[in-house]
Amino acid sequence: MSSVEKLGSICYTKKPSSTMFVGESATISGSCSNAHHISIGINGVDWRHSTGENFNTTICFETPGNYSIRVCARNTESATDEGSEYCEDTFTINVIDIPTLGELELNVHTAIMANKGDVLKIIASCNNAHHIAIGINEKNWITYPGSECERDITLEEENYEIRVCARNTELATDYGSYDKQKTINVTVKEEGDTQPLPPEEEVPEQPQEPSNNSKTLYIPGSHNKFYDKYSVLFNKYCCSACALANVAEYYSESAHDNDTLERKLIEWEVLKNDNKDIMSEDVDLYLVDYNAKWSKCPSGVISTTTFNESNINNLLPIIKKEIDADRPIIIVETGEYGTHYVVAFKYVNNASTNEDIYVLDSTNIWEGVILDDGKTYKRPDPEIIGNMIRSSTCPTGKIFTLKDSGIKNKCENYRGFKFTAQNKSELDIIEKAYNDDKNTDIINPDHPGLGDITLPTNPIPPIKEEIM
């Protein structure tokens, strides 16, 4: 009579789902009593063997398809041994591609410039999202599973930056993970603040003196020129294009998607491309002139010349006057890193100093994914061999005081400013009134904004000047 123990059945402690995504790993573990050895095969090949009653293996699926997993146990070393018994279990895993993340859609229920105590209802949806997260001022995050969610926010503070993020996988480190983000900027009205409205007449009315010493204009968009989904040349030069986009968003009262902003600017010919079809997805971004064309602003209009004003004491009342008239104004900073463009949209304390002026700044290399070595993403500079351009996974810019913007960008001096207006007739009147009031020098044409990089001596391709 055989002394070999009778073989038990296969029992699982971990068994993967019948459907998995490409790049996911499946752990298979369990036991079979009295087994001499257990083998696990994938589609009849790639066998993994273990001795004894327990088994444990991990499989990573790199391609889609149906995978037949076969678990076999035997109570003797060989099938020819006396008393040998055998059992097996087979199951199938269907491995599919990670779903493509759809467009992130937002429905915001309340005015973007709201009153204290108002409730902001955010309804978000994104096809194929694993989850959607909503954060307030980069904190107070709530994560909602699935592709739809709602959140109510009671407005108590002065300003809110609300970020909505959708991701197609559980973790950012998962294979094929991708996310989409949108930002909502909400200003809680102080007494005397007004929502920007287009002028009813071509001749702009004289602005009323505000009833308090502060005012905020709402600009719905926020863009980071260092966003890593943009080209390296956009990262390098396009603070001016981002400023133009902010002005267009103010006058159209709508924000442009950060992921497609660079293509939109080329489509509008703000960034000029003479080499290929500007609508083509295959456009060679290295052949685009990244000096912003101010005359191509798609909503509202911007001065094509820069009015020279380097004295901050003279610049402050101009900024205040324009914001009082419901017009954002572009400020041109200059310094160690070249020329930098920001959009002034708010003042406090009667705009007494450059610490009382707030600007939208497209330089943001302080937020986003950070590498293990503690440095932000860097990519090869196409114009200087051996140099690198920083970039970030954060799509949005920053709000700074005018003073802090200069410090952060090493552009602490001022070169001048650009007026903005609802239409060309209004802009002509504003510029004429300014020139009549002050016989000012005008810089023309403009140079590209360099952000935080020094322009090489012989750039390739050359950065063209805009011809007015």
C-alpha positions as CSV (number, residue, x, y, z in Angstrom):
1,M,0.0,0.0,0.0
2,S,1.3,3.4,-0.9
3,S,2.5,5.8,1.9
4,V,1.9,8.9,-0.2
5,E,-0.8,11.2,1.2
6,K,-3.9,11.9,-0.8
7,L,-3.7,15.1,-2.8
8,G,-6.1,17.9,-1.7
9,S,-7.7,20.6,-3.9
10,I,-6.3,23.9,-5.0
11,C,-7.3,26.8,-2.8
12,Y,-6.6,30.5,-3.5
13,T,-5.6,33.2,-1.0
14,K,-5.2,35.8,-3.9
15,K,-6.8,35.4,-7.3
16,P,-6.8,38.3,-9.8
17,S,-9.9,39.8,-11.3
18,S,-11.1,38.4,-14.6
19,T,-10.5,41.8,-16.3
20,M,-7.3,43.8,-15.9
21,F,-5.6,46.7,-17.6
22,V,-2.3,46.6,-19.6
23,G,0.6,47.3,-17.2
24,E,-1.2,46.0,-14.1
25,S,0.3,43.1,-12.1
26,A,-1.6,40.1,-10.9
27,T,-0.6,38.1,-7.8
28,I,-1.7,34.5,-7.6
29,S,-1.2,32.7,-4.3
30,G,-2.7,29.8,-2.4
31,S,-2.1,26.2,-1.4
32,C,-2.9,22.5,-2.1
33,S,-2.6,20.1,0.8
34,N,-0.1,17.3,0.5
35,A,1.3,18.7,-2.8
36,H,4.9,17.8,-3.6
37,H,5.1,20.7,-6.0
38,I,2.8,23.2,-7.8
39,S,3.3,24.7,-11.2
40,I,1.6,27.8,-12.8
41,G,1.6,28.3,-16.5
42,I,0.5,31.3,-18.7
43,N,-1.1,30.3,-22.0
44,G,0.6,26.9,-21.7
45,V,4.1,28.4,-21.5
46,D,6.1,30.5,-19.0
47,W,5.8,28.0,-16.3
48,R,6.6,29.0,-12.7
49,H,7.4,26.1,-10.3
50,S,7.4,25.9,-6.5
51,T,7.9,22.9,-4.1
52,G,5.6,22.1,-1.2
53,E,2.0,22.9,-0.6
54,N,2.1,26.7,-1.1
55,F,2.4,28.8,-4.3
56,N,2.8,32.5,-4.9
57,T,3.7,34.3,-8.2
58,T,3.2,37.8,-9.7
59,I,2.5,38.3,-13.4
60,C,2.7,41.7,-15.2
61,F,0.6,42.0,-18.3
62,E,2.3,44.2,-21.0
63,T,0.0,43.5,-23.9
64,P,-3.8,43.2,-24.2
65,G,-5.4,39.9,-24.8
66,N,-6.9,36.8,-23.2
67,Y,-4.5,35.0,-20.8
68,S,-5.2,31.4,-19.7
69,I,-3.8,30.8,-16.3
70,R,-3.3,27.1,-15.3
71,V,-2.4,26.0,-11.8
72,C,-1.3,22.3,-11.5
73,A,-0.4,20.3,-8.3
74,R,1.0,16.8,-7.8
75,N,1.6,14.9,-4.6
76,T,4.7,13.1,-5.9
77,E,7.9,14.1,-7.7
78,S,7.0,12.2,-10.9
79,A,3.8,11.1,-12.5
80,T,5.2,7.6,-12.6
81,D,5.7,7.4,-8.9
82,E,3.4,5.0,-6.9
83,G,0.3,6.7,-5.6
84,S,0.9,9.8,-7.7
85,E,-2.2,12.1,-7.9
86,Y,-2.7,15.3,-10.0
87,C,-5.2,18.2,-9.9
88,E,-5.4,21.5,-11.7
89,D,-7.5,24.6,-12.0
90,T,-7.7,27.0,-15.0
91,F,-9.1,30.5,-15.3
92,T,-8.9,33.3,-17.8
93,I,-7.8,37.0,-17.4
94,N,-8.9,39.5,-20.1
95,V,-6.3,42.2,-20.3
96,I,-7.5,45.4,-22.0
97,D,-5.9,48.7,-22.8
98,I,-6.1,51.5,-20.2
99,P,-9.2,53.6,-21.2
100,T,-8.4,57.0,-22.8
101,L,-9.4,59.8,-20.5
102,G,-12.2,61.9,-21.9
103,E,-12.5,65.7,-21.7
104,L,-12.9,67.1,-18.2
105,E,-16.3,68.9,-18.1
106,L,-17.2,71.5,-15.4
107,N,-20.6,73.0,-14.6
108,V,-20.2,75.8,-12.0
109,H,-23.4,77.0,-10.3
110,T,-22.9,80.5,-9.0
111,A,-21.3,83.7,-10.3
112,I,-17.5,83.5,-10.5
113,M,-17.4,86.9,-8.7
114,A,-19.6,86.0,-5.8
115,N,-20.7,87.3,-2.4
116,K,-19.4,86.1,0.9
117,G,-21.6,83.2,2.1
118,D,-22.6,82.2,-1.4
119,V,-22.5,78.4,-2.1
120,L,-20.4,77.4,-5.1
121,K,-21.7,74.1,-6.6
122,I,-19.2,72.3,-8.8
123,I,-20.4,69.4,-11.0
124,A,-17.6,67.6,-12.7
125,S,-17.5,64.7,-15.2
126,C,-14.8,63.0,-17.2
127,N,-15.4,59.8,-19.3
128,N,-13.2,56.8,-18.2
129,A,-12.0,58.5,-15.0
130,H,-11.0,56.2,-12.2
131,H,-11.6,59.2,-9.8
132,I,-12.0,62.9,-9.7
133,A,-10.5,65.1,-7.0
134,I,-11.4,68.7,-6.1
135,G,-9.1,70.9,-4.0
136,I,-9.4,74.4,-2.5
137,N,-6.3,76.6,-2.6
138,E,-4.1,73.5,-3.0
139,K,-5.6,71.9,0.2
140,N,-8.9,70.5,1.5
141,W,-8.9,67.8,-1.3
142,I,-11.8,65.4,-1.6
143,T,-11.5,62.4,-3.9
144,Y,-14.6,61.0,-5.6
145,P,-14.5,57.5,-7.2
146,G,-15.9,57.2,-10.7
147,S,-16.3,59.6,-13.6
148,E,-18.8,62.1,-12.1
149,C,-19.0,64.1,-8.8
150,E,-20.5,67.2,-7.2
151,R,-19.1,69.4,-4.4
152,D,-20.6,72.4,-2.6
153,I,-18.2,75.1,-1.3
154,T,-19.4,77.9,1.0
155,L,-17.4,81.0,0.1
156,E,-15.8,82.7,3.2
157,E,-12.4,83.9,2.1
158,E,-11.4,86.6,-0.3
159,N,-10.0,84.5,-3.2
160,Y,-10.3,80.9,-4.1
161,E,-8.3,78.8,-6.5
162,I,-10.3,75.6,-7.0
163,R,-8.5,72.8,-8.9
164,V,-10.4,69.8,-10.4
165,C,-8.3,66.8,-11.4
166,A,-9.5,63.6,-13.1
167,R,-7.2,60.5,-13.5
168,N,-7.8,57.3,-15.4
169,T,-5.9,55.1,-12.9
170,E,-5.8,54.7,-9.1
171,L,-2.3,56.1,-8.7
172,A,-0.1,58.5,-10.7
173,T,2.6,55.9,-10.8
174,D,0.4,53.3,-12.4
175,Y,1.3,52.2,-15.9
176,G,-0.5,54.4,-18.5
177,S,-1.7,56.8,-15.9
178,Y,-2.9,60.2,-17.3
179,D,-4.7,63.1,-15.7
180,K,-6.6,66.2,-16.8
181,Q,-7.0,69.3,-14.7
182,K,-8.9,72.6,-14.7
183,T,-8.7,75.5,-12.4
184,I,-11.5,77.8,-11.3
185,N,-10.6,81.2,-9.8
186,V,-13.3,82.7,-7.7
187,T,-13.2,86.2,-6.2
188,V,-15.5,87.0,-3.3
189,K,-16.8,90.5,-3.9
190,E,-16.0,93.4,-1.6
191,E,-18.3,96.4,-1.5
192,G,-17.8,98.4,-4.7
193,D,-16.4,95.5,-6.8
194,T,-18.2,95.0,-10.1
195,Q,-18.3,92.3,-12.7
196,P,-16.5,93.3,-15.9
197,L,-18.9,94.3,-18.6
198,P,-18.3,95.4,-22.2
199,P,-18.8,99.2,-22.8
200,E,-22.1,100.2,-24.4
201,E,-20.4,103.0,-26.3
202,E,-17.3,103.1,-28.3
203,V,-16.1,106.1,-26.2
204,P,-15.1,104.7,-22.8
205,E,-16.8,106.4,-19.8
206,Q,-14.7,108.1,-17.2
207,P,-14.3,105.5,-14.4
208,Q,-16.1,106.1,-11.1
209,E,-13.9,106.5,-8.1
210,P,-14.3,103.2,-6.2
211,S,-16.0,103.3,-2.8
212,N,-13.0,101.5,-1.1
213,N,-9.3,101.3,-1.7
214,S,-9.2,97.9,-3.5
215,K,-10.5,96.3,-6.6
216,T,-10.2,92.9,-8.3
217,L,-11.0,91.9,-11.9
218,Y,-11.9,88.3,-12.6
219,I,-9.7,86.5,-15.2
220,P,-10.9,83.0,-15.7
221,G,-7.8,81.4,-17.1
222,S,-4.4,80.6,-15.5
223,H,-1.5,79.2,-17.5
224,N,2.0,77.9,-16.7
225,K,4.5,78.5,-19.6
226,F,6.6,75.8,-18.0
227,Y,3.9,73.1,-18.3
228,D,5.5,70.0,-19.6
229,K,2.8,69.3,-22.2
230,Y,4.1,72.4,-24.1
231,S,7.0,72.5,-26.4
232,V,10.5,73.4,-25.0
233,L,10.4,76.7,-27.0
234,F,7.0,77.5,-25.4
235,N,8.6,76.8,-22.0
236,K,11.4,79.2,-22.9
237,Y,9.7,82.2,-24.5
238,C,6.0,82.3,-24.0
239,C,5.2,84.4,-21.0
240,S,4.0,87.0,-23.5
241,A,1.7,84.5,-25.2
242,C,0.3,83.5,-21.8
243,A,-0.3,87.1,-20.9
244,L,-2.2,87.6,-24.2
245,A,-4.3,84.5,-23.5
246,N,-5.2,85.9,-20.0
247,V,-6.4,89.2,-21.6
248,A,-8.5,87.2,-24.2
249,E,-10.0,85.2,-21.5
250,Y,-11.0,88.3,-19.5
251,Y,-12.8,89.9,-22.4
252,S,-14.5,86.7,-23.6
253,E,-15.3,85.6,-20.0
254,S,-14.1,82.1,-20.7
255,A,-11.0,80.0,-20.0
256,H,-8.9,78.1,-22.6
257,D,-7.9,74.5,-21.9
258,N,-4.3,74.4,-20.8
259,D,-3.6,71.1,-22.6
260,T,-4.5,72.6,-26.0
261,L,-3.4,76.3,-25.4
262,E,-0.2,76.1,-27.5
263,R,-2.0,74.7,-30.5
264,K,-4.8,77.3,-30.1
265,L,-2.2,80.1,-30.1
266,I,-0.7,78.8,-33.3
267,E,-4.2,78.5,-34.8
268,W,-4.9,82.1,-33.9
269,E,-1.5,83.1,-35.4
270,V,-0.5,84.6,-32.0
271,L,2.5,82.3,-32.5
272,K,3.3,82.5,-36.2
273,N,3.9,79.4,-38.3
274,D,4.8,80.1,-41.9
275,N,6.1,76.6,-42.6
276,K,3.1,74.2,-42.3
277,D,-0.6,74.0,-42.0
278,I,-1.3,75.6,-38.7
279,M,-4.2,73.3,-38.0
280,S,-2.1,70.1,-38.5
281,E,-1.4,67.9,-35.6
282,D,1.9,67.2,-37.2
283,V,3.0,70.9,-37.1
284,D,6.8,71.2,-36.4
285,L,6.8,73.3,-33.2
286,Y,10.5,74.0,-33.8
287,L,9.6,76.1,-36.9
288,V,7.1,78.4,-35.1
289,D,8.0,82.0,-34.2
290,Y,7.3,82.1,-30.4
291,N,7.3,85.9,-30.2
292,A,3.6,86.7,-29.4
293,K,1.8,88.7,-32.1
294,W,-0.2,91.2,-29.9
295,S,-2.5,92.2,-32.9
296,K,-3.8,88.6,-33.1
297,C,-5.5,88.6,-29.7
298,P,-8.8,86.7,-30.3
299,S,-10.9,88.6,-27.8
300,G,-10.4,92.2,-26.7
301,V,-7.4,94.2,-28.0
302,I,-3.9,94.9,-26.7
303,S,-1.5,97.7,-27.5
304,T,0.9,96.5,-30.2
305,T,3.5,98.9,-28.8
306,T,4.9,99.0,-25.3
307,F,4.6,102.4,-23.5
308,N,7.9,103.2,-21.8
309,E,7.7,103.7,-18.0
310,S,10.5,102.5,-15.8
311,N,9.6,104.5,-12.7
312,I,7.3,102.5,-10.4
313,N,5.9,105.7,-8.8
314,N,4.6,106.7,-12.2
315,L,3.5,103.2,-13.1
316,L,1.3,102.6,-10.0
317,P,-1.4,105.2,-10.8
318,I,-1.6,104.0,-14.4
319,I,-2.3,100.4,-13.1
320,K,-4.9,101.6,-10.7
321,K,-6.7,103.8,-13.2
322,E,-6.9,100.9,-15.7
323,I,-8.2,98.4,-13.1
324,D,-10.8,101.0,-11.9
325,A,-11.9,101.2,-15.6
326,D,-12.4,97.4,-15.7
327,R,-9.4,96.9,-17.9
328,P,-6.5,94.5,-17.0
329,I,-3.1,95.9,-18.0
330,I,0.1,94.1,-19.1
331,I,3.2,95.0,-17.2
332,V,6.6,94.5,-18.8
333,E,9.4,93.6,-16.3
334,T,13.1,93.4,-17.1
335,G,16.2,92.2,-15.3
336,E,18.9,89.5,-15.2
337,Y,16.8,87.0,-17.1
338,G,15.6,89.3,-19.9
339,T,12.0,90.5,-20.4
340,H,8.9,89.1,-18.6
341,Y,5.2,89.8,-19.1
342,V,2.6,89.7,-16.4
343,V,-1.1,90.8,-16.2
344,A,-2.1,93.2,-13.4
345,F,-5.7,92.5,-12.3
346,K,-6.0,93.6,-8.7
347,Y,-4.9,96.3,-6.3
348,V,-5.3,96.9,-2.5
349,N,-4.4,99.8,-0.3
350,N,-5.0,102.3,-3.1
351,A,-2.2,100.8,-5.2
352,S,0.4,102.6,-3.0
353,T,3.4,100.3,-3.7
354,N,4.3,97.4,-5.9
355,E,3.3,95.1,-3.0
356,D,-0.3,96.3,-3.4
357,I,-0.6,95.2,-7.0
358,Y,-1.4,91.6,-7.9
359,V,-0.5,90.0,-11.2
360,L,-1.1,86.7,-13.0
361,D,2.3,85.3,-13.7
362,S,2.9,82.4,-16.1
363,T,6.1,81.4,-14.4
364,N,5.4,78.4,-12.1
365,I,8.4,76.1,-11.5
366,W,7.5,75.5,-7.9
367,E,4.5,73.2,-8.2
368,G,3.9,69.9,-9.9
369,V,5.7,66.6,-10.0
370,I,9.2,66.7,-8.5
371,L,11.8,64.1,-9.4
372,D,13.6,62.0,-6.8
373,D,16.7,64.2,-6.9
374,G,14.6,67.2,-5.7
375,K,14.7,69.0,-9.0
376,T,11.9,69.9,-11.4
377,Y,11.7,68.3,-14.8
378,K,14.3,69.4,-17.3
379,R,14.4,69.0,-21.0
380,P,17.1,69.7,-23.6
381,D,17.3,73.3,-24.9
382,P,17.1,73.0,-28.7
383,E,19.1,76.2,-29.1
384,I,22.0,75.7,-26.7
385,I,23.8,72.4,-26.7
386,G,24.2,71.1,-23.1
387,N,21.7,73.5,-21.5
388,M,18.3,72.4,-20.1
389,I,14.9,74.1,-19.8
390,R,12.9,73.5,-16.7
391,S,9.3,72.3,-16.9
392,S,6.5,71.2,-14.5
393,T,3.5,68.9,-14.5
394,C,1.4,71.8,-13.1
395,P,-0.7,73.5,-15.8
396,T,-1.5,76.7,-14.0
397,G,0.5,79.9,-13.3
398,K,0.8,81.8,-10.0
399,I,-0.7,84.9,-8.5
400,F,2.0,87.2,-7.1
401,T,2.3,90.8,-6.0
402,L,4.1,92.8,-8.6
403,K,7.1,93.0,-6.3
404,D,7.3,89.3,-5.7
405,S,6.9,88.6,-9.4
406,G,10.0,90.6,-10.1
407,I,11.9,88.9,-7.3
408,K,10.9,85.4,-8.4
409,N,11.8,86.0,-12.1
410,K,14.9,88.1,-11.4
411,C,13.2,90.9,-13.3
412,E,12.9,93.6,-10.6
413,N,13.0,96.6,-13.0
414,Y,10.2,97.9,-15.2
415,R,10.3,98.5,-18.9
416,G,6.7,99.7,-19.5
417,F,3.2,98.5,-20.0
418,K,0.5,97.6,-22.6
419,F,-3.1,98.9,-22.5
420,T,-6.0,96.5,-23.1
421,A,-9.5,97.3,-24.1
422,Q,-12.8,95.7,-25.3
423,N,-12.4,96.9,-28.9
424,K,-10.0,98.9,-31.2
425,S,-11.9,102.2,-31.0
426,E,-11.7,102.2,-27.2
427,L,-8.0,101.3,-27.3
428,D,-7.3,104.2,-29.7
429,I,-9.0,106.7,-27.4
430,I,-7.1,105.4,-24.3
431,E,-3.7,105.5,-26.1
432,K,-4.3,108.9,-27.5
433,A,-5.4,110.3,-24.1
434,Y,-2.2,108.9,-22.5
435,N,0.0,110.3,-25.2
436,D,-1.6,113.7,-25.0
437,D,-1.2,113.7,-21.2
438,K,2.4,112.6,-21.3
439,N,4.8,112.9,-24.3
440,T,6.1,109.3,-23.7
441,D,8.6,107.3,-25.6
442,I,7.2,104.1,-27.2
443,I,9.3,101.0,-27.6
444,N,8.5,99.3,-30.9
445,P,8.8,96.5,-31.9
446,D,8.6,94.3,-28.8
447,H,11.1,91.6,-27.9
448,P,10.0,88.1,-26.8
449,G,9.5,87.5,-23.1
450,L,12.3,85.2,-21.9
451,G,11.0,84.2,-18.5
452,D,13.9,82.6,-16.7
453,I,16.4,81.9,-19.5
454,T,19.0,84.1,-21.2
455,L,18.6,84.4,-25.0
456,P,21.5,82.7,-26.7
457,T,23.8,84.8,-29.0
458,N,22.9,82.8,-32.1
459,P,19.5,81.2,-31.6
460,I,18.4,78.5,-33.9
461,P,15.8,79.1,-35.3
462,P,16.0,82.9,-35.0
463,I,13.3,84.6,-32.9
464,K,11.7,87.1,-35.3
465,E,10.5,90.5,-34.3
466,E,6.8,91.4,-34.9
467,I,6.6,93.9,-37.7
468,M,3.8,96.4,-37.0
